[in-house]
């Protein structure tokens, strides 16, 4: 019996050594490498299982072949783009060129931008647009919940499918793990086409669990698009329970877009659709002529916009690079809202550099999070940025899930990207970058309204001045932040 224990122990250490060598040979960021090594050594059984699911790096794999991407880009969107007398302002040219060169994210002029800051504004508008659809509805979403709101949207989509409108939906497999298969089968039986993104089946796609499609993109008839932070679930309207029998209202941001930038949303969806369905769609009908835009509501604004997508399969993290470039170009202020703040080194360094250069860096995060472990890990990052001189606020009026950034009344961005390792490096994400003073001022007003419902970080003693064991626990959880 003792010999079996010895042999088992030796085999365990061999497995640990192989796993550690695999992590080291992957040549990823040292912080992430050390985090995985520590987890595997000190929690070998749990650590190795987690590494199989979430750690193996597939960035170099071509999950979406370059050939299909080129076909979609060249045969569809590029051949239909017509923008006369269009010139990117010199003040924005470097950032715009960065996105164009990295993943062919074209800028488009004369876009209408409507801002919605809660589910009560977003879902009625979405349902109205769904009802008006004549040709197609494309939805690329992380969560499509089987609840009262999800069924309401599903019924609206079924009604359009019955009338002959092509309805295509991509949901994330992990994001919809808790959703019963019958919910999606009901829509399929009525003609709605639905696919899960990167299904996770043990053991074939175990490691793919780490790479999730976190995008929230909706395109209707190629003329109307949505991008932002909201999924399709009732909690985006009624809020969430904070665990103390108290309801936290859900605060989020979604943009409704009209104009040429919808071409980019369409392209992003069709690339994802090719991956899940292996159907190449490049018909002109999906890229209708861009109409002469005019404000559809008093809050709308004509803007220069550029949709940027990022993916773990790409050689560079495009959205993260855009954040760094935009932050380092700031001269007056950088305002950021994010539900989770676990920045990687480039973003944290850019924020600190901006502060030291005299830029007003103000960060707004939720006081009460829906992910406690992530909240603990983020506190040390918040203190570090506060010690560098940034202003940190905690949103008190509910759960803040909004993901936006505004810089110098000139640049703004909103989308699905959180300021954390996962969004910047592991997820499939999408953000629209807008180069327009009017839109920046409107999003700045949204930020300032949220700021008025927040408390200063320094005024929350347990966050700003934690006791020894709390600080130790936060430091330990921070070690795992590259993995969260």
C-alpha positions in Angstrom: 0.0 0.0 0.0 2.8 2.4 0.9 4.4 1.7 -2.5 1.2 2.7 -4.2 1.2 6.0 -2.3 4.8 6.6 -3.4 4.0 5.8 -7.0 0.9 7.9 -6.9 2.9 10.8 -5.4 5.6 10.5 -8.1 3.0 10.4 -10.9 1.3 13.5 -9.4 4.6 15.4 -9.4 5.3 14.3 -12.9 1.9 15.6 -14.0 2.5 18.9 -12.1 5.9 19.2 -13.7 4.5 18.6 -17.2 1.7 21.2 -16.7 4.2 23.8 -15.3 6.5 23.2 -18.3 3.6 23.6 -20.6 2.6 26.9 -19.0 6.2 28.2 -19.1 6.8 27.2 -22.7 3.7 29.1 -23.8 5.6 32.4 -23.3 2.7 34.4 -22.2 2.9 37.4 -19.9 5.0 36.7 -16.8 2.2 37.7 -14.4 -0.2 35.2 -16.0 2.5 32.5 -16.2 3.3 32.9 -12.5 -0.4 32.8 -11.6 -1.0 29.5 -13.3 2.2 28.0 -11.9 1.2 28.9 -8.4 -2.3 27.5 -8.8 -1.0 24.3 -10.3 1.7 23.8 -7.6 -0.4 24.7 -4.5 -3.7 23.3 -5.7 -2.6 20.6 -8.1 -5.9 18.7 -8.7 -8.0 21.8 -9.0 -5.3 23.8 -10.7 -4.7 21.2 -13.5 -8.4 20.8 -14.1 -8.8 24.6 -14.3 -5.8 24.9 -16.6 -7.4 22.3 -19.0 -10.6 24.3 -19.1 -9.3 27.9 -18.9 -5.6 28.0 -19.3 -4.4 26.5 -22.6 -3.7 29.2 -25.0 -5.4 29.0 -28.4 -4.5 32.5 -29.6 -2.4 31.1 -32.4 -5.2 28.7 -33.6 -7.1 30.0 -36.6 -10.6 29.3 -35.2 -11.9 31.6 -38.0 -9.7 31.1 -41.0 -8.1 34.1 -42.5 -9.4 33.1 -45.9 -13.0 33.3 -44.8 -12.3 36.6 -43.1 -10.8 38.0 -46.3 -13.7 36.8 -48.4 -16.2 38.3 -46.2 -14.4 41.6 -46.0 -13.5 42.0 -49.6 -16.5 40.5 -51.3 -19.1 42.2 -49.1 -18.5 45.3 -47.0 -15.5 46.8 -48.8 -17.2 46.5 -52.2 -20.3 48.3 -51.0 -18.6 51.1 -49.1 -19.1 54.5 -50.8 -18.0 57.6 -48.8 -17.5 60.7 -50.8 -15.5 63.6 -49.6 -14.5 61.7 -46.4 -11.4 62.7 -44.5 -10.4 61.6 -41.0 -9.5 64.6 -38.8 -5.7 64.8 -38.1 -6.4 64.7 -34.4 -7.8 61.2 -34.7 -5.9 59.8 -37.6 -3.4 57.7 -35.6 -6.0 55.9 -33.6 -8.3 55.4 -36.6 -5.3 54.0 -38.6 -4.4 51.7 -35.7 -7.8 50.0 -36.0 -7.8 50.0 -39.8 -4.4 48.4 -39.9 -5.0 45.9 -37.2 -8.3 44.3 -38.3 -9.7 46.4 -41.2 -12.1 48.3 -38.9 -13.2 51.1 -41.3 -14.3 54.5 -40.1 -17.7 55.8 -41.2 -19.0 59.3 -41.2 -22.5 60.6 -40.7 -23.8 58.1 -38.1 -26.7 58.6 -35.8 -26.1 57.6 -32.2 -28.8 57.2 -29.6 -27.8 56.4 -26.0 -29.8 54.2 -23.7 -28.9 53.9 -20.0 -31.2 51.2 -18.8 -33.4 48.3 -19.9 -36.6 50.3 -19.8 -35.2 52.4 -22.6 -33.4 49.7 -24.5 -35.8 46.8 -24.8 -38.9 48.7 -26.0 -36.8 50.3 -28.7 -35.4 46.9 -29.6 -38.8 45.3 -29.8 -40.0 48.2 -32.0 -37.1 47.7 -34.4 -37.7 43.9 -34.5 -41.4 44.5 -35.3 -40.4 46.8 -38.2 -37.8 44.3 -39.7 -38.4 43.4 -43.4 -35.4 41.3 -44.4 -33.3 40.0 -41.6 -32.5 40.2 -37.9 -29.0 39.3 -36.6 -28.3 38.9 -32.9 -24.8 38.1 -31.5 -25.3 37.9 -27.7 -23.6 36.5 -24.7 -26.7 35.6 -22.7 -30.3 35.0 -24.0 -32.2 34.1 -20.8 -35.2 31.8 -20.6 -37.2 34.3 -18.5 -40.2 36.6 -19.0 -38.2 39.1 -21.0 -36.3 36.5 -22.9 -39.6 34.8 -23.9 -41.0 38.2 -24.9 -38.1 38.8 -27.3 -38.2 35.2 -28.5 -41.9 35.5 -29.4 -41.2 38.7 -31.3 -38.5 36.9 -33.3 -40.7 33.9 -33.9 -43.4 36.2 -35.3 -40.9 37.8 -37.7 -39.5 34.4 -38.8 -43.1 33.2 -39.6 -43.5 36.3 -41.8 -40.4 35.4 -43.9 -37.8 37.5 -42.2 -34.4 35.6 -41.8 -33.6 35.5 -38.1 -30.1 34.4 -37.1 -28.9 34.2 -33.5 -25.5 33.4 -32.0 -25.4 32.8 -28.3 -22.4 32.0 -26.1 -22.4 28.4 -24.9 -21.0 29.2 -21.5 -23.1 32.4 -21.1 -26.2 30.3 -21.7 -25.2 27.2 -19.8 -28.2 27.5 -17.5 -30.7 28.0 -20.3 -32.8 24.9 -21.1 -32.3 23.5 -24.6 -36.1 23.6 -25.0 -36.0 27.4 -25.0 -33.9 27.6 -28.1 -35.6 24.5 -29.7 -38.9 26.4 -29.6 -37.4 29.1 -31.7 -35.7 26.7 -34.1 -39.0 24.9 -34.7 -40.5 28.2 -35.9 -37.7 28.9 -38.3 -35.3 30.9 -36.2 -31.6 29.9 -36.9 -29.6 29.6 -33.7 -26.0 28.5 -33.0 -23.9 28.3 -29.8 -20.5 29.8 -30.0 -17.6 27.4 -29.2 -19.7 24.7 -27.5 -17.9 23.2 -24.5 -18.0 19.4 -24.5 -15.7 17.4 -22.3 -13.0 16.6 -23.3 -12.9 17.7 -26.9 -13.4 21.5 -26.4 -12.6 21.6 -22.7 -9.9 24.3 -23.2 -12.2 26.4 -25.3 -14.2 27.3 -22.2 -11.7 30.1 -21.6 -12.5 31.8 -24.9 -16.0 33.3 -24.9 -18.0 35.4 -27.3 -18.9 38.3 -25.0 -20.1 40.5 -27.8 -23.5 42.2 -27.7 -24.3 43.0 -31.4 -27.6 43.4 -33.0 -28.3 44.2 -36.7 -31.7 44.8 -38.2 -32.1 45.0 -42.0 -28.5 46.2 -42.3 -29.7 49.7 -41.3 -30.0 49.7 -37.5 -27.4 48.3 -35.1 -27.0 48.0 -31.4 -23.8 47.7 -29.4 -23.1 47.9 -25.7 -23.3 46.0 -22.4 -26.8 44.6 -22.2 -27.7 41.0 -22.8 -31.3 39.7 -23.2 -32.4 38.9 -19.6 -35.0 40.2 -17.2 -32.3 41.4 -14.7 -31.3 44.1 -17.1 -34.7 45.6 -16.4 -35.6 44.7 -12.8 -32.1 44.5 -11.3 -30.5 41.9 -9.1 -30.7 40.7 -5.5 -27.6 41.7 -3.6 -27.9 38.6 -1.3 -29.4 40.7 1.5 -32.9 40.7 0.2 -32.3 44.1 -1.4 -32.8 44.8 -5.1 -30.0 46.5 -6.9 -31.2 48.4 -10.0 -29.2 47.5 -13.1 -27.3 50.4 -14.7 -26.0 49.8 -18.2 -25.3 51.6 -21.5 -26.4 50.6 -25.0 -26.0 52.5 -28.2 -28.5 52.4 -31.1 -26.6 53.2 -34.4 -27.7 54.2 -37.9 -25.4 54.9 -40.8 -22.4 53.3 -42.4 -21.0 51.9 -39.1 -23.8 49.3 -39.2 -21.9 47.8 -42.1 -19.1 47.0 -39.6 -21.6 45.5 -37.2 -22.9 43.4 -40.0 -19.4 42.2 -41.0 -18.6 41.3 -37.4 -21.8 39.2 -37.2 -21.3 37.5 -40.5 -17.7 36.5 -39.6 -19.0 34.9 -36.4 -21.9 33.3 -38.4 -19.4 31.7 -40.8 -17.6 30.2 -37.9 -20.7 28.7 -36.3 -22.6 27.8 -39.5 -19.9 27.6 -42.2 -22.2 29.6 -44.4 -20.6 32.5 -46.3 -23.1 35.4 -46.6 -22.0 38.3 -48.8 -25.1 39.4 -50.6 -25.7 43.1 -51.3 -29.0 42.8 -49.5 -27.2 42.6 -46.2 -25.3 45.8 -47.0 -28.1 48.1 -48.2 -27.2 51.6 -49.5 -26.5 54.0 -46.7 -29.4 56.5 -46.5 -28.9 60.2 -46.0 -28.9 60.3 -42.2 -30.9 62.7 -40.2 -31.6 62.7 -36.5 -34.4 60.3 -35.6 -34.8 61.7 -32.1 -33.8 64.9 -30.3 -30.9 63.2 -28.6 -29.4 61.8 -31.8 -26.2 63.1 -33.3 -24.3 62.7 -36.5 -20.9 61.2 -35.7 -17.7 59.6 -37.1 -17.7 56.1 -35.8 -15.6 52.9 -36.0 -16.6 49.5 -34.7 -13.6 47.5 -33.3 -13.7 43.8 -32.6 -11.0 41.8 -30.7 -10.5 38.1 -30.4 -8.1 35.7 -28.7 -7.3 34.3 -32.2 -5.9 37.7 -33.4 -2.2 38.4 -33.1 -2.8 41.7 -31.2 -5.5 42.7 -28.7 -7.0 45.5 -30.8 -9.4 47.0 -28.2 -6.8 47.0 -25.5 -4.4 48.8 -27.9 -7.1 51.3 -28.6 -7.6 52.0 -24.9 -3.9 52.5 -24.4 -3.4 54.7 -27.4 -6.5 56.9 -26.5 -5.5 57.2 -22.8 -1.9 58.2 -23.6 -3.2 60.8 -26.1 -5.4 62.5 -23.5 -4.6 66.1 -22.5 -7.5 67.0 -20.1 -9.4 64.1 -18.8 -10.1 60.3 -19.0 -13.5 59.2 -17.6 -14.1 55.4 -17.4 -17.0 53.3 -16.3 -16.4 49.5 -15.8 -18.1 46.8 -13.7 -14.8 45.0 -13.2 -11.4 46.6 -12.8 -8.6 44.1 -13.2 -6.3 45.9 -15.7 -3.3 44.3 -17.3 0.0 46.1 -17.1 -0.2 48.1 -20.4 -3.6 49.7 -19.4 -2.6 50.3 -15.8 0.6 51.9 -16.8 -1.2 54.1 -19.4 -3.6 55.3 -16.7 -0.8 56.0 -14.2 1.2 57.8 -16.9 -1.8 60.0 -17.7 -2.3 60.9 -14.1 1.3 61.8 -13.6 1.1 64.0 -16.8 -1.6 66.0 -15.2 -4.6 64.4 -16.8 -7.8 64.1 -14.7 -8.3 60.3 -14.6 -11.6 59.4 -13.0 -12.7 55.8 -12.7 -16.2 54.7 -11.7 -16.9 51.1 -10.6 -19.8 49.5 -8.7 -19.8 49.5 -4.9 -21.7 46.2 -4.9 -20.7 43.7 -7.5 -22.3 40.6 -8.9 -19.0 38.8 -8.7 -17.5 38.9 -5.2 -14.2 37.2 -6.0 -13.6 39.7 -8.8 -14.5 42.5 -6.5 -12.0 41.4 -3.9 -9.3 41.1 -6.6 -10.0 44.6 -8.0 -9.7 46.5 -4.7 -5.9 46.5 -4.7 -5.8 47.7 -8.3 -8.2 50.6 -7.4 -6.0 51.6 -4.4 -2.9 51.4 -6.6 -4.5 53.8 -9.1 -5.8 56.0 -6.3 -2.3 56.3 -4.8 -1.0 57.3 -8.2 -3.4 60.3 -8.1 -6.5 59.2 -10.0 -10.0 59.9 -8.7 -11.9 56.7 -7.9 -15.7 56.5 -7.2 -18.0 53.7 -6.3 -21.5 53.6 -7.8 -24.2 53.4 -5.0 -27.5 53.5 -6.9 -27.4 49.9 -8.0 -25.2 47.6 -9.9 -23.1 49.4 -12.5 -22.5 47.2 -15.6 -21.8 50.1 -18.0 -18.7 49.9 -20.1 -17.7 53.3 -21.5 -14.8 55.7 -21.8 -14.8 59.4 -22.7 -11.7 61.5 -23.4 -11.2 65.2 -23.8 -14.8 65.9 -25.2 -13.4 64.3 -28.4 -13.3 60.5 -28.2 -15.7 58.1 -26.6 -16.2 54.3 -26.7 -18.9 52.0 -25.5 -19.4 48.2 -26.0 -18.9 44.9 -24.3 -15.3 45.3 -23.1 -14.6 45.4 -19.4 -11.3 46.8 -18.1 -9.9 43.4 -17.2 -7.6 40.6 -18.4 -10.5 38.5 -19.7 -12.0 41.1 -22.0 -8.7 42.4 -23.3 -7.1 39.0 -23.9 -9.5 36.0 -23.8 -12.9 37.1 -25.0 -14.4 38.0 -28.3 -15.5 41.6 -27.8 -16.8 44.6 -29.7 -16.7 48.3 -29.0 -17.7 51.3 -31.1 -15.2 54.2 -31.0 -16.8 57.6 -31.8 -14.9 60.6 -32.8 -17.3 63.5 -32.2 -17.6 66.2 -29.7 -21.4 66.1 -29.4 -21.5 62.4 -28.6 -18.6 62.7 -26.2 -20.4 65.4 -24.4 -23.5 63.4 -24.1 -21.6 60.3 -22.8 -19.7 62.7 -20.5 -23.1 63.8 -19.1 -24.1 60.2 -18.6 -20.8 59.6 -16.6 -21.3 62.8 -14.5 -24.9 61.8 -13.7 -23.6 58.4 -12.5 -20.8 60.1 -10.6 -23.4 62.2 -8.7 -24.9 58.9 -7.5 -21.6 57.5 -6.3 -19.3 57.7 -3.2 -15.7 58.6 -3.2 -13.4 55.6 -2.8 -11.6 57.1 0.1 -14.9 57.4 2.0 -15.4 53.6 2.1 -13.0 52.6 4.9 -13.1 48.8 4.1 -12.0 49.5 0.6 -9.5 52.4 1.1 -8.0 51.3 4.4 -8.5 47.5 4.8 -7.3 45.6 7.9 -4.3 43.3 7.6 -6.1 40.0 6.9 -8.5 41.7 4.4 -5.5 43.2 2.6 -3.8 39.8 2.6 -6.9 38.2 1.1 -7.2 40.9 -1.6 -3.6 40.4 -2.5 -4.0 36.7 -2.8 -7.0 37.1 -5.0 -5.1 39.6 -7.1 -2.6 36.9 -7.9 -5.4 35.1 -9.7 -6.6 38.2 -11.5 -5.1 37.2 -14.9 -7.2 34.0 -14.6 -10.6 35.6 -13.7 
